[in-house]
Amino acid sequence: MPELLRPEPPRSLLDRLSRLRTLVDPARAAVAAGMVALVVVAGWWLVRPTPRPVEADLPVASTAPLASPPSVVPAEIVVQVAGAVVHPDVYRLADGARVLDIVEAAGGALPDADLQALALASRLTDGQRVQVPRQGEVLPPSVLGAAPAGAGGSGSGAGSAPAAPVDLNAATMAELEALPGIGPATAQAILTYRERNGPFRTVEDLGEVQGIGPARLDVLRDLVRA
């Protein structure tokens, strides 16, 4: 009888690995493994998320125009100046301007102007008229720049008439300056005359003071006493 073929007994794991090692070339296996690794790295590089640029985190300047602060227009007053100035006219001045400012705006006073008769420090009001007198010219306080009663004060500043006659022999500098048309220089001249010549005997003696002419004496005659 023919002899039956028996199956080859199974080999051990070590035998199988040894046989596989003889069939596979190590160099080719290393090349194949390197190519696989390269493909994996290239695929990861292509599908990786793009990093956020640094510029994206920087503050962005707004292109909207900056709102300009509201412009503040200074208040103005309109004042007329006439008389002994270079350019008599109507002028616009800032609110709070003084009589001296309107005189300067008109180019200054003329050589024969009597600035001592003006209330130069008085504040101007809108629509006011200021007239600069000439030497010896007597004008009412309303046009000499004196503040009217109830306008920015009590109205008792320079150029306003006192309520009672002023005693020429006892009046102070301030009391004399309160008389219409009497400025600091004329008031000082009255005091100097009194010191040098003694008390005033009559109101007419006031006409001997420098700076007081007949016209001004007529205005002061009922406002002073000796």
C-alpha positions in Angstrom: 0.0 0.0 0.0 1.3 3.4 -0.8 2.5 5.4 2.1 0.2 8.3 3.2 1.7 11.8 3.3 1.7 13.2 6.8 1.3 16.9 7.4 4.4 18.8 8.3 4.4 19.5 12.0 3.8 23.2 12.9 6.9 25.3 13.3 7.7 27.3 16.4 7.5 31.2 16.4 11.2 31.5 16.3 11.4 29.4 13.2 8.8 31.5 11.5 10.7 34.7 12.3 13.9 33.3 11.1 12.3 32.2 7.8 10.7 35.7 7.4 14.1 37.3 8.0 15.7 35.3 5.3 12.9 36.3 2.8 12.9 40.1 3.5 15.8 42.3 2.6 16.7 44.6 5.6 17.7 47.4 3.3 14.5 47.4 1.4 12.5 47.2 4.6 14.3 50.3 6.0 13.7 52.3 2.8 10.0 51.3 2.8 9.7 52.3 6.5 11.3 55.7 5.7 9.0 56.4 2.8 6.0 55.5 5.0 7.2 57.9 7.7 7.8 60.7 5.1 4.2 60.3 3.7 2.8 60.5 7.3 4.8 63.7 8.1 3.8 65.3 4.8 0.2 64.5 5.3 0.2 66.0 8.8 1.9 69.1 7.5 -0.8 69.6 4.9 -3.8 69.1 7.2 -2.4 70.9 10.3 -4.3 74.1 11.4 -2.7 77.4 10.3 -1.2 79.3 13.3 -2.8 82.7 14.1 -0.6 85.6 12.9 0.8 87.8 15.5 -0.6 90.9 13.7 -4.1 89.6 14.4 -3.6 90.2 18.1 -2.4 93.8 17.7 -4.9 96.7 18.2 -6.3 98.0 15.0 -6.4 101.8 14.5 -9.9 103.0 13.9 -10.4 104.7 10.5 -13.4 106.7 11.8 -12.6 110.5 12.0 -12.1 111.8 15.5 -14.9 113.9 16.8 -13.6 117.5 17.1 -14.5 119.3 20.3 -17.3 121.8 19.9 -15.9 125.3 19.1 -16.5 127.9 21.8 -17.3 131.3 20.2 -16.4 134.1 22.7 -19.3 136.5 23.4 -19.0 139.9 21.8 -20.3 143.3 22.5 -20.8 146.2 20.0 -19.7 149.6 21.3 -19.5 153.0 19.7 -16.6 155.4 20.5 -16.6 159.1 19.5 -14.8 162.3 20.3 -11.1 162.7 20.6 -9.9 159.4 19.2 -8.0 158.6 16.0 -10.8 156.5 14.4 -14.2 157.1 15.9 -16.5 154.2 14.9 -18.4 151.2 16.1 -16.3 148.3 17.2 -16.8 144.7 18.3 -15.0 143.7 21.5 -14.9 140.7 23.7 -17.4 140.6 26.5 -15.8 142.0 29.6 -13.8 144.7 27.7 -13.1 148.0 29.5 -13.3 151.6 28.4 -9.6 151.6 27.9 -10.0 148.8 25.4 -12.4 150.7 23.1 -10.0 153.7 23.1 -7.1 151.5 22.0 -9.3 149.8 19.4 -10.1 153.2 17.9 -6.4 153.9 17.4 -5.8 155.7 20.7 -6.6 159.1 22.0 -5.8 162.4 20.3 -3.2 164.7 21.8 -5.9 167.1 23.2 -8.0 164.2 24.7 -8.8 164.4 28.4 -8.5 160.7 29.4 -8.6 161.6 33.1 -12.3 162.5 32.6 -13.0 158.9 31.4 -13.8 156.0 33.7 -11.1 153.9 31.9 -11.5 150.8 34.1 -15.3 150.6 33.8 -16.6 147.5 32.0 -18.4 148.1 28.7 -21.9 146.9 27.9 -23.4 146.0 24.6 -24.8 149.0 22.7 -22.9 151.5 24.8 -21.6 154.8 23.4 -18.4 156.2 24.8 -17.2 159.7 23.9 -13.7 160.8 24.7 -13.7 164.5 25.7 -11.2 167.1 24.8 -9.4 169.3 27.3 -11.9 171.6 29.0 -14.9 169.8 27.5 -17.4 168.6 30.1 -19.7 165.7 29.1 -22.4 163.9 31.0 -21.3 160.7 32.8 -23.4 158.5 30.6 -21.0 159.0 27.7 -17.8 159.0 29.7 -17.8 155.2 30.2 -19.1 155.2 33.7 -21.2 152.2 34.5 -24.9 153.1 34.8 -26.7 152.4 38.0 -27.8 148.7 38.2 -25.3 147.6 35.5 -22.6 145.5 37.0 -22.3 147.5 40.2 -23.9 150.1 42.3 -23.3 152.9 39.8 -21.2 154.9 42.2 -17.9 154.6 40.3 -15.9 157.3 38.7 -17.9 159.9 36.8 -21.2 159.5 38.7 -22.5 162.5 40.8 -22.6 162.1 44.6 -25.9 162.3 46.4 -24.8 165.4 48.5 -22.4 168.3 47.8 -18.8 167.3 48.4 -16.8 169.5 50.9 -13.8 170.6 48.9 -11.8 171.2 52.2 -12.5 167.7 53.6 -13.0 165.5 50.6 -10.7 162.5 50.1 -9.2 161.4 46.8 -11.9 158.8 46.3 -14.7 161.3 47.0 -13.2 163.8 44.5 -12.9 161.1 41.8 -16.6 160.4 42.2 -17.4 163.8 40.8 -18.3 163.8 37.1 -15.3 164.6 34.8 -12.8 164.3 37.7 -10.2 161.6 37.2 -7.2 160.7 39.4 -5.0 163.4 38.1 -7.5 166.2 38.6 -8.5 164.9 42.0 -4.8 165.0 43.0 -4.5 168.5 41.6 -7.4 169.6 43.9 -5.7 168.1 47.0 -2.3 169.7 46.0 -4.0 173.1 45.6 -5.6 172.7 49.0 -2.3 171.8 50.7 -0.4 174.7 49.1 -3.0 177.4 49.3 -5.1 176.5 52.3 -8.8 175.8 52.4 -11.1 176.8 49.5 -12.9 180.0 50.5 -15.5 179.7 47.7 -16.5 177.2 45.0 -15.2 179.6 42.5 -11.6 179.0 43.7 -11.9 175.5 42.2 -11.5 177.2 38.8 -7.8 178.0 39.7 -7.0 174.3 39.9 -5.1 173.0 36.9 -7.4 170.9 34.6 -10.6 172.6 35.7 -11.9 175.1 33.1 -15.0 177.2 33.1 -17.2 174.5 31.5 -16.3 171.9 34.1 -16.6 174.4 36.9 -20.2 175.0 35.8 -21.0 171.3 36.1 -19.3 171.0 39.5 -20.7 174.2 41.0 -23.9 172.5 42.4 -22.0 169.3 43.4 -19.4 170.8 45.8 -19.2 173.3 48.6 -16.4 175.2 50.3 
